[in-house]
Structures are given as C-alpha cells and as structure tokens.
Amino acid sequence: MSAEGSPVSAHDDGAAADGREARPLPAGLRPQTLAVRSGLGPSRHGENSEALFLSSAFVQPDSETAARRFAQMEDFTYSRTANPSVRSLEMRLAAMEGAQAAIATATGMSAILLLIMGLLKAGDHVVCSRSVFGSTIALFGKEFAKFGVATDFVSQTDVAAWRAAMRPETRLLFAETPTNPLTEVCDIAALAELAHGAGALLAVDNTFCTPILQRPLELGADIVMHAGTKFLDGQGRVMAGALCGSTSLIREVFWPVLRTAGMVLSPFNAWVVQKSLETLALRIRAQSEGTLAVARWLERHPAVERVYYPGLPSHPQHALAMAQQSGSGGAVLSFVVRAAGAEAARRAAFQVVDRTQLLSIAANLGDTKTIITHPATTSHGRLTEAQRQAAGIGQGLIRLAVGLEHVDDITDDLQRGLATL
Ligand SMILES: *Cc1c(COP(=O)(O)O)cnc(C)c1O
C-alpha cells in the first residue's frame, strides 16, 4: 500500500497487504500476454481476476492529498474523472493497440464526439470517408456542422479524392476500414502520409478489425477509435467506446473534455469489456475463419450474385486487406441475392432473412451469435433511395456478422431461404 493508502493504483509505490511489493509486469511481453495480464494491478486483497469498482466517489485520506489528486489523472476521486475499472480497461486496450494511452467512453459514438470536442473548433475542416458507419456520417455531416466544423465525405478507396478534398483548415482525416456493410478497405498508411503532409491528424475507427488483426498506429495513424460494443465485448452485452493515442493527446486533449462533459464509460461495462479482451484473439480468429468459409460457400451458391468479403480474392482490395489486416478478412461479410429489379430483390432478401431459424435478425455485429441484417431497410433505412444507390446498398444486399456457431449450421440456415429463390 502507498503512503496515502491507495489500494489500487499501479503507479504508486504500493505493496500488497502481506507486505510484498506490488510486482510490475516484465518488459517486452507479447500481445497475447498483454491481453490477459495488462491493466491496473490488484488491490490490497490480491484478487487474481480484475475487481469491479462500482463506486462513484473515492475517499481521500486528507485535504492535502485530495487537492493534489483532483488536479491530475493518476489517482481516483470521482468516477466521472477516473475509475479503477475503467482505467484498467484503458491500460489493457492501449497495450493491445500499441498505444501509449487510451480513454474509454460510454459508446462508440461518444468516442467520436470526444474526438471532435477535444481536437477541433469552429472553422476547422474534416475529410471523412463516405462509407463510414451511418451514425458517424450523421454526427459529422449534421451535428458537428451546427458548431461550425465542416466535413467533406469522399470515396473510401480513392486517395486522390481525399487529397483533393483537403483545405488549409483541414485538421482531421477520419477513416474506418473495412466498412459496413460493403467491406471496402482504405490504405491507412497512405492516408496517414496525406494527413501529416498537411499538418492534420488521421483517426481510424478500428471496430471491425480490432488490434488483433489491424494496428492503425503502427501504420501511421494518430488516433484509434473503437466501438467496444462490438468485438471488444464480443458477446453482445454492453455499450462501450474508446480512443487510443499518445499520452499527450489522451491526457491533455481528451481527458479534460471527458471529465467535464461526462460521457464516461460505466465501471461495470468497463469490467465486462476488459475481461472480454482476454479472449478477443481467440474469438476474432475463429469468427474470421468461419466467415471465410461462409463467404466461399456463398460465392459458389447459384442464388447469390455477389459476395463482399476482403478475405476473398474477388474483393477489389484483397491484397491491401491481407497486408493491412494480418492476412484475414475479418468477421463481417455481405452478399447480394440474385433478382431482377429492386422490388424482387427486396422480396428475395427478406425471404432469406425470414427463413432462418438460427441466426439473429438484429442490428449489431461482433457477437458470438451470428447476426443477419437487411441494411437497406434497417441501418441504411433513413437514407433516400438515391443516397442508398450512391452508397451501393441495394435491396438485395444482406449483411452477415458471423459468430461462433458451427459453420455448417450457419450455411444450413442460409440455405433454407436461398434454396427457395
Ligand atoms: C457500432 C459502430 C459504431 C458506434 O458504436 P456504438 O457503441 O453503437 O455507439 C461506430 N463505428 C462502427 C464501425 C460501428 O460498427
């Protein structure tokens, strides 16, 4: 225990209740080990599994200490400012992304809100892919615009289009790769070079690949954003978000905003996600392997017109995806059912979705349970038909976020509807 009696801080000079010094982790641990071992050290009780700190306030030993702790990020005073369970998740996620630091938020969307509130002011400009998550488009295009932060949306895959959209006041490039639902891949290293050449930063939404498959900071990105709601939790239980980056960005730019604005992650959700990170690699690899098998099966199916999956050689950015994503296509694919005309395509897609008996008809991904979605009438339902056409989201498109069921049970379930077309 430290002189102040803080039972939890990994940064203090603490010892366990039995008088042993708290053990620092050895240097040079491999990612697999960091996923299980990194985080805040145990409390004075020596628990082996990370404890859950459901406490809104933390008792201070005296006024002098309280005054010091309120001024910095290290110790715990009030859970909007910092919480041990949240801190522990942040440390583990940062270690896995190869980042100096991370900061957790209530949802993936609030991580983007924090990103913009921290980095930008009225008059600044953003260049963003037009294929990013639907709420991300609405947040940049509509909500931030109200505060004078303008965004231009450009082709996901055309670096020249990103370059052409840059202005003197461009401060941020925002990318997501691969995208949902068409799995378009952008070149992170090329966008990082473009951003840095113009004095801007590159932020990458790494929700689909997670650090197991893709580490954007190693490719030159400045900030990684996560919807922890998806693969990081991985079992469809909680909402969560995070930003990862340099210590100076996290502490000096984002933390002051988060502690004031308050879109913090609940300690319970942080604890759930931190424990899930221990099995992330196993889940991502198994789900990606399953997805490749389903993609190959769909590509051979006579009722399927096209399959979108970066792991297939037929994908337009297959080579880039394999280089950037550890040789894996990830665990989300989309496919188009064969039909003549939009109305027939919608009926055929609904038939495939509705004949399933196993898959979940839901609007989520990254779950252990496979989820089937009709994007044109759900995630992209608010777009006009013209906007949907421009985005390539046709009525025959079906998205599949593959879970951990046996691959043959997944294809059997898809076959119930596909066989009728
Ligand atoms: C789900 C998702 C988000 C938003 O995350 P929430 O936790 O739902 O707010 C952002 N980006 C991507 C790629 C997502 O899939």
The ligand as an SDF file (V2000), in Angstrom:
LIG
                    3D

 15 15  0  0  0  0  0  0  0  0999 V2000
  -21.3400    0.2950  -33.8820 C   0  0  0  0  0  0  0  0  0  0  0  0
  -20.3030    1.1230  -34.5240 C   0  0  0  0  0  0  0  0  0  0  0  0
  -20.0630    2.4300  -34.0900 C   0  0  0  0  0  0  0  0  0  0  0  0
  -20.8450    3.0850  -32.9870 C   0  0  0  0  0  0  0  0  0  0  0  0
  -20.6920    2.4220  -31.7650 O   0  0  0  0  0  0  0  0  0  0  0  0
  -21.8400    2.4820  -30.6380 P   0  0  0  0  0  0  0  0  0  0  0  0
  -21.2120    1.7810  -29.4880 O   0  0  0  0  0  0  0  0  0  0  0  0
  -23.0520    1.8270  -31.2060 O   0  0  0  0  0  0  0  0  0  0  0  0
  -22.0790    3.9230  -30.3490 O   0  0  0  0  0  0  0  0  0  0  0  0
  -19.0570    3.1440  -34.7120 C   0  0  0  0  0  0  0  0  0  0  0  0
  -18.3400    2.6030  -35.7230 N   0  0  0  0  0  0  0  0  0  0  0  0
  -18.5460    1.3550  -36.1570 C   0  0  0  0  0  0  0  0  0  0  0  0
  -17.7130    0.8100  -37.2630 C   0  0  0  0  0  0  0  0  0  0  0  0
  -19.5410    0.5680  -35.5870 C   0  0  0  0  0  0  0  0  0  0  0  0
  -19.7540   -0.6730  -36.0490 O   0  0  0  0  0  0  0  0  0  0  0  0
  1  2  1  0
  2  3  1  0
  2 14  2  0
  3  4  1  0
  3 10  2  0
  4  5  1  0
  5  6  1  0
  6  7  2  0
  6  8  1  0
  6  9  1  0
 10 11  1  0
 11 12  2  0
 12 13  1  0
 12 14  1  0
 14 15  1  0
M  END
$$$$
